[in-house]
Amino acid sequence: MENFKRIKKNISTQPFLDQIDSIENAWAGSTGRQDKIMVQREALAIPLRGLRKSAIGDRKRRDVHESRWTSASKQYPLFVEFLKDFAKERNEILGRAKIVCLPAGKQVYPHIDRGEYYRVRNRYHLVLKSSLGSWMKTGDEEVRMQEGELWWFDNNEVHEARNDGDQDRIHVIFDMLPAELEDEVFRAYSAAC
């Protein structure tokens, strides 16, 4: 497989799910994903890290490299700790991150993540809950990710997801920049400002 790589398995997911369940109306706090991104209109999200709005300037949102922790991330310390630890382990720089729920029978429609931000980053999915395993297709490859697995996939190819189970499918989706690209990426944008 070229478009998918399982990085880890047997990650304990229940503490993460318990943390989500402990937050009243956790999925109601942010509707940007379903309101603004048509291919993802059936998914719910809890943003943990987002683009730094003050860095947009005259750039398109998809070209903004700078990101920051959201105010909501304070309610999810297990997620923050996991993301920081994984970034350190991989020697990568954490970018945007969110907890995403795809309800039963819903899908993320085929698309490519376009823009400079996505071109240089690695995309990861940690599967927290998926009754039948999480079906995903990228390019001409398909996988069924299982609970407790962490996957890398190529989001620069056409990709889609579907929840054909009877329960919510919950993932942590996040991006990381390889450390060796930090100077190149941020120097180019600092010089342009």
Solvent accessible surface area in square Angstrom, and as a share of the most:
residue,aa,sasa,rsa
1,M,135,0.60
2,E,146,0.65
3,N,19,0.10
4,F,3,0.01
5,K,112,0.48
6,R,118,0.43
7,I,48,0.24
8,K,68,0.29
9,K,113,0.48
10,N,133,0.68
11,I,31,0.16
12,S,76,0.49
13,T,19,0.11
14,Q,102,0.45
15,P,60,0.38
16,F,18,0.07
17,L,23,0.12
18,D,74,0.38
19,Q,28,0.13
20,I,6,0.03
21,D,115,0.60
22,S,83,0.54
23,I,35,0.18
24,E,151,0.68
25,N,110,0.56
26,A,15,0.12
27,W,52,0.18
28,A,71,0.55
29,G,74,0.71
30,S,31,0.20
31,T,62,0.36
32,G,27,0.26
33,R,26,0.10
34,Q,37,0.16
35,D,94,0.49
36,K,155,0.66
37,I,76,0.39
38,M,120,0.54
39,V,40,0.23
40,Q,18,0.08
41,R,96,0.35
42,E,45,0.20
43,A,0,0.00
44,L,53,0.26
45,A,5,0.04
46,I,6,0.03
47,P,41,0.26
48,L,0,0.00
49,R,30,0.11
50,G,17,0.16
51,L,15,0.08
52,R,105,0.38
53,K,125,0.53
54,S,104,0.67
55,A,22,0.17
56,I,35,0.18
57,G,74,0.71
58,D,147,0.76
59,R,43,0.16
60,K,124,0.52
61,R,126,0.46
62,R,102,0.37
63,D,30,0.15
64,V,0,0.00
65,H,4,0.02
66,E,42,0.19
67,S,16,0.10
68,R,75,0.27
69,W,74,0.26
70,T,18,0.11
71,S,93,0.60
72,A,32,0.25
73,S,6,0.04
74,K,167,0.71
75,Q,92,0.41
76,Y,3,0.01
77,P,77,0.49
78,L,66,0.33
79,F,1,0.01
80,V,24,0.14
81,E,98,0.44
82,F,35,0.14
83,L,0,0.00
84,K,109,0.46
85,D,82,0.42
86,F,3,0.01
87,A,9,0.07
88,K,172,0.73
89,E,109,0.49
90,R,94,0.34
91,N,104,0.53
92,E,23,0.10
93,I,55,0.28
94,L,19,0.09
95,G,2,0.02
96,R,27,0.10
97,A,0,0.00
98,K,46,0.20
99,I,0,0.00
100,V,4,0.03
101,C,1,0.01
102,L,2,0.01
103,P,32,0.20
104,A,43,0.33
105,G,66,0.63
106,K,85,0.36
107,Q,54,0.24
108,V,13,0.08
109,Y,52,0.20
110,P,70,0.44
111,H,28,0.13
112,I,48,0.24
113,D,16,0.08
114,R,148,0.54
115,G,22,0.21
116,E,60,0.27
117,Y,0,0.00
118,Y,38,0.14
119,R,139,0.51
120,V,17,0.10
121,R,17,0.06
122,N,35,0.18
123,R,22,0.08
124,Y,1,0.00
125,H,6,0.03
126,L,0,0.00
127,V,0,0.00
128,L,0,0.00
129,K,57,0.24
130,S,8,0.05
131,S,51,0.33
132,L,103,0.51
133,G,4,0.04
134,S,1,0.01
135,W,20,0.07
136,M,5,0.02
137,K,64,0.27
138,T,0,0.00
139,G,30,0.29
140,D,128,0.66
141,E,31,0.14
142,E,92,0.41
143,V,13,0.07
144,R,96,0.35
145,M,0,0.00
146,Q,82,0.36
147,E,85,0.38
148,G,3,0.02
149,E,14,0.06
150,L,0,0.00
151,W,27,0.10
152,W,44,0.15
153,F,2,0.01
154,D,32,0.17
155,N,4,0.02
156,N,62,0.32
157,E,72,0.32
158,V,74,0.43
159,H,8,0.04
160,E,41,0.19
161,A,7,0.05
162,R,94,0.34
163,N,8,0.04
164,D,61,0.32
165,G,12,0.12
166,D,117,0.60
167,Q,88,0.39
168,D,55,0.28
169,R,9,0.03
170,I,13,0.06
171,H,1,0.00
172,V,1,0.01
173,I,8,0.04
174,F,1,0.00
175,D,4,0.02
176,M,0,0.00
177,L,0,0.00
178,P,23,0.14
179,A,31,0.24
180,E,140,0.63
181,L,47,0.23
182,E,77,0.34
183,D,96,0.50
184,E,95,0.43
185,V,9,0.05
186,F,55,0.23
187,R,154,0.56
188,A,59,0.46
189,Y,42,0.16
190,S,77,0.50
191,A,85,0.66
192,A,84,0.65
193,C,132,0.79
